[in-house]
Amino acid sequence: MMNSVNKFTEYYVTNPFEVLSAIKDEILSINVSEALPATLDAVKNSVLTRAYTERNVNIPAMLAEEESKIQY
């Protein structure tokens, strides 16, 4: 099924499932902790808004500032 030709596999030069299979050991798992809801709220409500609306924003500094506001 994964190697069957369809509109998704035709889009790529190489079969995406073969590529994912080849690099699967390099893909890290998601780290889910009690801080996840607060982190997602910060990203959704502040980080994305600031990144797209503030001119010349220093992204690393802004991320550090927002991270310091998260209550763990």
C-alpha positions as CSV (number, residue, x, y, z in Angstrom):
1,M,0.0,0.0,0.0
2,M,2.7,2.5,0.9
3,N,4.6,1.8,-2.3
4,S,1.5,2.1,-4.5
5,V,1.5,5.0,-7.0
6,N,-0.9,7.8,-6.2
7,K,-1.1,11.6,-6.5
8,F,0.9,11.9,-3.2
9,T,3.8,9.6,-4.2
10,E,3.9,11.0,-7.7
11,Y,4.5,14.5,-6.3
12,Y,7.9,13.5,-4.9
13,V,11.0,12.6,-6.9
14,T,11.7,9.8,-4.5
15,N,9.1,7.8,-2.6
16,P,8.5,9.7,0.7
17,F,7.9,6.5,2.6
18,E,11.3,5.1,1.6
19,V,12.9,8.4,2.6
20,L,11.1,8.3,6.0
21,S,12.0,4.7,6.5
22,A,15.7,5.5,5.8
23,I,15.8,8.4,8.3
24,K,13.4,7.1,11.0
25,D,16.2,6.6,13.5
26,E,17.2,10.3,13.2
27,I,13.7,11.5,14.0
28,L,13.4,12.3,17.7
29,S,10.2,11.5,19.6
30,I,8.0,14.3,20.9
31,N,8.7,15.2,24.6
32,V,5.3,15.5,26.2
33,S,5.3,16.9,29.8
34,E,3.1,18.8,32.1
35,A,4.4,22.0,30.5
36,L,3.0,21.2,27.1
37,P,-0.4,22.9,27.5
38,A,1.2,26.1,28.8
39,T,3.8,26.0,26.0
40,L,1.2,25.5,23.3
41,D,-0.9,28.4,24.7
42,A,2.2,30.7,24.6
43,V,3.0,29.7,21.0
44,K,-0.6,30.2,19.9
45,N,-1.4,33.4,21.8
46,S,1.9,35.2,21.9
47,V,4.8,33.8,20.0
48,L,3.2,33.6,16.5
49,T,1.5,36.9,16.9
50,R,4.7,38.7,17.9
51,A,6.8,36.9,15.2
52,Y,4.5,38.1,12.4
53,T,3.6,41.5,13.7
54,E,6.6,43.0,15.3
55,R,9.2,44.5,13.0
56,N,12.8,43.4,13.3
57,V,12.0,41.1,16.2
58,N,14.9,39.2,17.6
59,I,13.4,35.7,17.5
60,P,15.8,34.0,20.0
61,A,15.4,36.8,22.5
62,M,11.6,36.8,22.1
63,L,11.4,33.0,22.5
64,A,13.6,33.3,25.7
65,E,11.3,36.0,27.0
66,E,8.1,34.0,26.3
67,E,9.6,30.9,27.8
68,S,10.4,32.8,31.0
69,K,6.7,33.6,31.3
70,I,5.5,30.0,31.2
71,Q,4.5,28.6,34.6
72,Y,5.7,25.0,34.9
